[in-house]
Amino acid sequence: MITERQYEVLAPVVSGSGVMVVHRALEAQLPDYRVKPLSPYWGLVPPLLAMRRSRPDQIVHSHPDLGPWIAHPDSPLVMTFHGYYLDPQTLEVSSGAQRVFYRTIMSHAVSASLRRAQWITTVSRYTADQICRRYPLKDRLILVRNGVDTSVFSPVEKAHESPVRILFAGNPTACKGVDHLMALPQSLPDDAVMQYTVGMRDSRVNQPVNAEKLIAIPRRKHSEMPSVYRQADVLFFPTRREGLSLVVLEAMACGLPIVTTRCSSMPELIDHGKGGFLFDMDDREQMLHYLKRLIADPMLRADMGAYNREKILAEFSLEKMLEGYRQIFSAIR
């Protein structure tokens, strides 16, 4: 009698990465799923990960730059693209050192992962389209969107108080549009302020002339982020490239309207005019126009926030994400 082979799922994840949030959620909910935190330095020379190779009885669920090195030759490999760094438009907003790394070490790792992977998942249609333009993946590519625990990230009733608090959350980097964060506060109405999270690394945000209009939120654990969203009135997210933003998903689940860029996967999340507003990349006039509309209209903020909450419940719940990965891992077993 042939018995079904049982696998543990091993997820090597670079510490400090936003991707860790997704993998920790999978670890908490799926039996036999184990996260293996890695130092960011391993990602600089991924072939050395062969020294920490998985066991043959482990499915490796990995980002494409790690999988081919850490997976045992007999281990099934499931690879998830949370973003696609070889996208030419992503390279445009990367530093010189990042471009060299992406085009050499990461490009080789992605190709090796794609040859080995039994299943390939991606978190957005945008990312899937970018990958399929370069690689013939046939029927191995599956869309599994990131999900949010809506019992943790949930809205609260708000009094319409002044000032209106506009929140920027995430790492304040060039890719996330940090230059707009620094430039816009002095143009906001008197009854509004902009707050920002300092991110995983020390922030280099320069204070505007009127420093009272741009306020830093001290570093927070991910478990503390629901209270950060609930204290805000609008999420401002001027990103230039995005796989599928957990920040935006979490803010939507907490009932915030979103003002963000019409780029990459953002139109998959935000229905323009219903859950927030999409502006053309780097168009500060549009950014200010939409922010001012929301600042001036508390009922519009409430209606858009409620719309976003319902969209998360219907399309981006934690349960939907878990079911997607359950089906993949079960197919291997």
N, C-alpha and C positions, 0 to 999 in steps of 0.2 A: 504493500500500500504506500503510495507516494503522499507525503504530508506537505502542507503548504509551508514554504520557507518564511520565517519571521525575521524582519529586519528592525534594528534600531535606526532612527534617523539622526544623523549628526549634522549640525549646522555651524560651520566655522564662520564667525562674523568678527569683523574688525571692531574693537572697542572704540567708543566715542562716535560711532557712525549712527545716523538716524535710522538706518536699516535695522539696527539692533532692536528697536521698538517692535517691529513686525515679528522678528524671530522670537523675542521673549513672549509675545502673545501666543505664538504657536506652541512654544514650550509649555506654557501654563495650561493649554487646553488640549493638546494632543498627547496621548500616551506614547512612550518610547521616543519622544522628540527631545533632543538635548542640544543646547547651544554651547559652542566652544568659543569663548572670547579669545581674540588674537590681538596682539600688539599691533598698532598701525605700522610699525617698522617692517613687519612681515610682508605687508603689501608692496613694499618697495622692491623686494627681491623675492617674488612668490615661488620660484623653483625651490628655495630652501625649505618650503613647507613640506616637501617630501620627507623631511626628518620627523614630521608629526603626522604621518599618514594614517588614514582611517583603517579600521579592521574590515575584512571582507564581508562581515555580516552587518555592515552599516550602510544605509543609503546616505549619500552625502548631498545635502541641500545647500547650495553655495551660490555666491556671486560669481560671475564668469571669470574674474581675474584670479580666483583662488582654487576653483574646483579641480582643474586637471592636475594640480600639484599635490593637493592634500588627499584626494580620493585614491584609495587602494585600487590597483588594476582590476580587481574583481568586485569592486563596490559599484552599485548603480549610482549614477550621477543625475541629480535634478538641479537645473541651473535657472536662477531667477534674475532677470534684468530689471532692476529698480530704476534704471536710467540707462542711456546709451551715450557714453562719453566720446565715442568716435563719430558722432553726428557732427558734420562740418560746422553747424551753427553753434553747437556746444563748444567746439574747439575755439571759436572766435572769442568767447567770453572767458576762456581759460588763460592762466599764466603761461609764459614761455616754457617753464619747467614742466608744467602739467601737460602741455601739448606734446613735448618730447616723450614723456612717460606714457601717455595714452597711445601714441603712434608706434611705440616700440614694444615695451614690456606688456602693456595691457592688450594691444592688438594681437600679439602672439598668444597670450593667455586665452582671449576670447575665441580665437580660431581653434585652439586645442580643446577648449571646453565644448564647443559646438560639435566637434568630431566625436567626443566621448559621451555627451549627455544623452540619456534615454528620453528625458522630457525637458522641455525648455518653457519656462513661464515668463510672462511679462505683466507689468502692473497697469498698463494703459494701452489703448489702441494706437496712440501716437508713437510710443516706444516700439510696439510691434511693427508698425509700418517702417520705421527707421531701420530696424534690424533686417526685415525681409527685403529691403532694397539692396542689401549687400550680400545676404546669405540665403541660399535656397533651403529652407527648413521644412518644406512640405507640411506634413501633418503632425510634426513634433512640437509645434508652438501652441501654447494654451494661454488664454488671458485669465489671470486671477488678480483681481484688483485688491489693493490694500483695503482693510476694513477697520472700523473703529468700534470700540466697546461703548455702545450708546448708553449703558447704565452708568458708566463713569464719566464720559463726556456728554453732559446733558445741560440744558439751559436752566436759568432761573428767571423769575419775574424781576423786572428792573423798573425803578422809578426813573422818569426822564429828567435826569439831573444835569447840571452844568458843572464842569466842562464835559463835552463829549470826548470819550477816550478812543483814539484810533491806535490800534495795536499792530506793530510789526513783530512777528515771531519767527524764530529760526536763526541760523547763523548770518550775521550781518556781513556778507561778502559781496564781491562784484557781481557774481552770478545771480545773487538774490536781489540786486538793485540797490545796494546800500547807499550809493551816491544820491538816489532820490530821497532816501530816508533823511539824509543830512540837509537836502536842499529845500524840502517842502514846508517844514514846520513854520517858518516865518511868514508864509503866505496863507496859513490857515486862519479862519475867523477867530476872534477873541475868545469865543466860548468852546474852543476845541484844543486838545493837546495830543501829541503823538508820543506813544511809549514803545520801547523796543526791548527785546530780550538780548542779552549780551552773547548768547550762543555758547557752544562747547569750548571755544577758545576765547582768550581775552579780546574784548571788542576794541576796534580801532576807529569807532565812530567819532567824528569830530563834531563838537557841539556847534549849533548854529549861533548866529549873533544873539538871538533871544533864546538863551539856554533853558528858560522855563517852559518852552514849547516842545522840547525833546527830552524825554525822561527815560533813563535807563532802569530796567527791571533787573535786579540782581539775579545771578544764575539760579535756575530752578531745576529740580529733578523733574523727570517726565511725569511722575506721579502728582506733582504740584501744578501741572499745566492746566487742568480743568478750572482751577480757581483764577488763573491768569486770564483765561478766555472769558469767564463769567464776569470779570470786573471790567471788561472792555465793551465797547459799543459797535465797533467796526474793525474788521481785519483788513489791513493794507498790505498787499503782497506783490511788489513790483518785480517779480522774478523775470529772468531772461531765458531760463531753460528749466524744465521740470519733468521728472519721470511721472510721478503721481504724488502730489504733496500731502504728507501726513498732517502738516500744520493746517492746511486749508480744510482737510477732512475733519480734523478735530474741532476747528473753529465753527464749521458748519453744523456739526453735531451739537455744539453748545449754543446754537441759535444766533450766530453772528452773520450779518451781511458781509460780502466779500468784494473788495475792489482790487482787481488783479489784472495782469497782462493777458492780452489775447495771443497766447503763444503756446507751443507744445501741447501738453495735456490739459491745460487750464479750461478750455471750452468743454471738455468732457465732465468737468465738475460744476462749473458755474454757468447757469442759464441767464444770459444777459437780460437785465431788466426784471428778472424774477427773483433770483437769489443774490443779486449783486450786479456789478458792472465790470465789463472787460474793456480795457483801453489798449490802444496800439503801443507797441513796445517803445519805451523811453519818451512817450508823449506826456510831458508834465502838465500841459494845459488840460488834457483830458483827465489826468489823475485828479487834479484840483477840482475840476468841474464835478466829477462824480463824488468825490469826498464831501464837497460843499453841499451837494444835494442831500446826502445822507445826514450830514451834521444838522441841516435845517429841518429835517422831517423825521421826527421820532416814530411816527406810525409807519413810514416806509421802512425804517430800520427793523421794526418789529415784524412786519409782513415778510420781508425778505429773509430774516432770520428763521421764521417759522417754516418758510418754504424750504430752506436749506436743511433744516432738521428732518423734515419729511423725506427729502431726497436721500439723505444718509440712511435713514431707516429702511428705505425701499431698495437702495442699490449698493450701499457701501458699509453694510454692517459687518461686525466681526464674524458673525455666524456664516455669512456668505463666503468670506475669505477662508475660514476654517474648512468649510465643505469643499471648496475648490482644491485645497491641498490634500484633504483626506482622500479624495477620489484619485489623485495622482499617486500618492504613496500606496494606496490599496491596490492599484493596478500593478505595482511592482511586486507586492507581496505574493 
